[in-house]
């Protein structure tokens, strides 16, 4: 049932290699799931990470309710299929569905924070 809730509020789109999906500093009005392909996440030209099939990006727009500006650029590095979910539309889904998104995003953020800590510590 929750899959249908997400399908109802989301949009699928095609993206070509080199296409910028999100730009640092722009308002974040959606988050995306990479259904297929690959994208690079950069900030001021520095590579922060690579998004692969099945992973999400732009979730900070949903989590940061007040200042939802994009913190990085996301550029397609291999032809991609992208599922875009407007953050405002999540209010239309059930509480259980929103809770699953919240848990998934928190898990992702913890993983990213742990990876950043390892990089900073030189381990």
C-alpha positions in Angstrom: 0.0 0.0 0.0 2.8 2.4 0.9 4.4 1.8 -2.5 1.3 3.1 -4.2 1.3 6.1 -1.9 4.8 7.0 -3.1 4.0 6.2 -6.7 1.0 8.6 -6.6 3.1 11.6 -5.5 6.3 11.0 -7.4 7.4 11.6 -11.0 9.8 9.5 -13.1 12.2 11.3 -15.4 15.1 10.5 -17.7 18.5 12.2 -17.3 21.4 12.2 -19.7 25.0 12.0 -18.7 26.3 15.4 -17.8 22.9 16.7 -16.8 22.8 18.6 -13.4 19.8 17.4 -11.3 20.4 19.6 -8.3 22.5 22.8 -7.9 24.2 24.0 -4.7 22.3 27.0 -3.2 19.1 26.4 -5.1 15.9 25.8 -3.1 15.3 22.1 -2.4 11.7 21.2 -3.1 12.1 17.5 -3.7 14.3 14.5 -3.0 15.2 11.9 -5.6 15.8 8.2 -5.8 18.1 7.0 -8.6 16.2 4.1 -10.2 19.0 3.5 -12.6 22.4 5.0 -13.5 25.0 6.9 -11.6 25.4 10.5 -10.4 28.3 12.5 -8.8 27.7 14.7 -5.7 30.1 17.7 -5.6 30.4 20.9 -3.6 32.5 23.7 -5.0 34.0 21.3 -7.5 35.1 18.7 -4.8 33.7 15.2 -5.2 31.7 14.3 -2.1 30.3 11.0 -3.3 28.7 8.9 -6.0 25.1 8.0 -6.0 24.3 4.6 -7.4 21.2 2.8 -8.5 18.7 2.5 -5.6 20.2 5.3 -3.6 18.6 8.6 -2.8 19.8 12.2 -2.8 18.4 15.6 -1.9 16.8 14.3 1.3 18.1 17.3 3.3 15.4 19.3 1.5 12.8 17.2 3.4 14.7 17.0 6.7 15.7 20.7 6.9 12.3 22.2 7.1 13.5 25.9 7.4 16.6 26.3 5.3 16.1 23.9 2.5 18.8 25.1 0.1 20.8 22.5 -1.7 24.1 21.8 -0.1 25.8 20.3 -3.2 25.5 19.7 -7.0 24.3 16.4 -8.2 25.3 15.6 -11.8 24.5 12.5 -13.8 27.6 10.6 -14.8 25.9 7.8 -16.6 22.4 7.9 -18.2 19.9 7.7 -15.5 16.2 7.2 -14.5 15.3 9.4 -11.6 12.2 9.2 -9.3 11.5 12.7 -7.9 9.4 13.1 -4.8 8.2 16.7 -3.9 8.8 17.2 -0.2 5.5 19.0 0.3 3.6 16.0 -1.1 4.8 13.8 1.7 2.2 15.4 3.8 -0.4 13.5 1.6 0.9 10.1 2.5 0.1 8.1 5.6 2.0 8.6 8.9 3.4 5.1 8.6 4.8 5.9 5.1 6.4 9.1 6.3 7.9 7.3 9.3 9.6 4.8 6.9 11.1 7.7 5.0 12.3 9.3 8.2 14.0 6.1 9.4 15.6 5.5 6.0 16.9 9.1 5.8 18.3 8.9 9.3 20.1 5.7 8.5 21.6 7.3 5.3 22.7 10.4 7.3 24.4 8.3 10.0 26.2 6.3 7.3 27.4 9.5 5.6 28.4 11.1 8.8 30.4 8.0 9.8 32.1 7.9 6.4 33.0 11.7 6.7 34.4 11.1 10.2 36.6 8.3 8.9 37.8 10.5 6.0 38.6 13.4 8.4 40.5 11.2 10.8 42.6 9.8 8.0 41.7 6.2 8.8 
